[in-house]
Amino acid sequence: MRFSLFVHMERWDEEVSHRQLFENLSELALMAEAGGFSTVWIGEHHAMEYTISPSPMPLLAHLAAKTSTIRLGAGTVIAPFWHPLRAAGECALLDVISNGRMEVGLARGAYQFEFDRLAGGLPAADGGKHLRELVPAVRALWQGDYAHDGEIWQFPTSTSVPKPVQQPTPPMWIAARDPASHDFAVAQGCNVMVTPLMKGDEEVADLKRKFDTAVANHPEVPRPDLMVLRHTHAHAPDEPDGWRPAAEAINRFYRTFDAWFGNKTVPRNGFLPPSPESKFEDRPEFRPESLRRTAMIGTPAELIERLRSYEELGVDEYSFWIDNSMPHEEKRKSLELFIKEVIPAFQ
C-alpha cells in the first residue's frame, strides 16, 4: 500500500497571510516527497477560506518545479465547472510541465454554495451528469481529433493541445460513494477514491465491497486502484492525550463543512463560522471521543495497526488528509512523525 498527501491551504482567521499558507503547503508537499509519499493531491474549491484552491493546476505546476519524483494529483476537478477542452488541455499541460507525473481526480461536486455561483444554481445533486459526460470526452481529446455532441456540451472537431506525456492517458480517478458511481468509474477504466468521513472502519469495508462489486461486474476492464482518504494525525506515545487536540480540530473542521454545505448563511469575506456544537448534541459522530476512533488519529504503532487492516482489505493507496484546522506547526510535527515511524513499516 502506497501513501499520498491530500493538502490545501486553509485559513481560519486573517492572522495568517495567503502567502504564508502557500509556503506552508509547499513545505508539507516537499516533506511528503522526501518521506516517500507517492503523490500529493490538491482539490478545487471556490470562495471559501477554510479550503483555498480555486484551481489545483497552478499550485501543482509550482510543485512540479520544486520536486522530481512525487506525482501531482488534481484531486478533485469539479466536473460542472470545467469545459472538456479546458480540462483536457490544462491537465495535459501539467503532465508536460511535470514530465509525466500528473494524475487527475474528477468529482460531481458537493457544495450548493459553489454551484449557485459557478453553475447558475444547478442543483449540486445533478453534477453527476456532467461527470459522466466529461470523463470520456477528456480521454478522447487526449487521443486526437474529437467532436462532441452531448447533453451538456457540444463542440466541433477539436483536440487537446498539448497532449499528455503519459500514454494512452494519465491516471484518472473518480470520487465515488454509491454503487452507481463505483460502477461508472470502473467501467470507464478509472481508479476510485473514497472518503469514509466521520464513519468508522466498517465504512471502509463497505466502500471496498462496492468497489469489488463494480470490478466483478466489469471483467473486461483491468482492476483499477482504490484510494482511501482520511483525516490523519500522528502523536507521540508519551502524549496520552495527544489525540484530543486533533479530534477537537477535526470536529471544528466538520462543523465548518456543515455550515458551508448547509448554504443557509452568507459568508463574510470568505469566512463562515462553524455550525454551533449545540446543533450536534444528538450526533455522537461529531464528538471528539468518536472522532478519535474514526479519524486516523493515534500513536505510530496505533496507526500502523489500523493501516495494516486497510492494506489487508486491498486498499492500494492511503491518502493522509492533513486539512484539520490545526496550526501548521502541529501538522508538520504530525507528518514528520508519520514519515519517520509509520512509512517504514510499509516499505
Salt bridges, closest charged atoms under 4 A:
GLU10 OE2 - LYS331 NZ 2.35
GLU23 OE2 - ARG19 NH2 2.61
GLU27 OE1 - HIS328 NE2 2.60
GLU27 OE2 - ARG332 NH1 3.21
GLU44 OE2 - HIS46 NE2 2.75
GLU49 OE2 - ARG11 NH1 3.05
GLU49 OE1 - HIS18 NE2 2.97
GLU90 OE2 - ARG86 NE 2.97
GLU103 OE2 - ARG71 NE 2.47
GLU114 OE2 - HIS45 ND1 3.59
GLU133 OE2 - HIS148 NE2 2.81
GLU151 OE2 - LYS129 NZ 3.78
ASP183 OD1 - HIS218 NE2 2.97
ASP201 OD1 - ARG230 NH1 2.98
ASP201 OD1 - ARG306 NH2 2.74
GLU203 OE2 - ARG177 NH1 3.03
ASP206 OD1 - ARG209 NH2 3.37
ASP206 OD2 - LYS210 NZ 3.62
ASP212 OD1 - LYS208 NZ 2.81
GLU220 OE2 - HIS218 ND1 3.09
ASP225 OD2 - ARG2 NH2 2.72
GLU248 OE2 - ARG244 NH1 3.56
ASP258 OD2 - LYS279 NZ 2.69
GLU277 OE2 - ARG255 NH2 3.73
GLU285 OE2 - ARG283 NE 2.50
GLU289 OE2 - ARG244 NH2 3.27
GLU311 OE1 - ARG308 NH1 3.14
ASP316 OD2 - ARG223 NH1 2.92
GLU317 OE1 - ARG2 NE 2.99
ASP323 OD2 - HIS8 ND1 2.70
GLU330 OE1 - LYS333 NZ 3.77
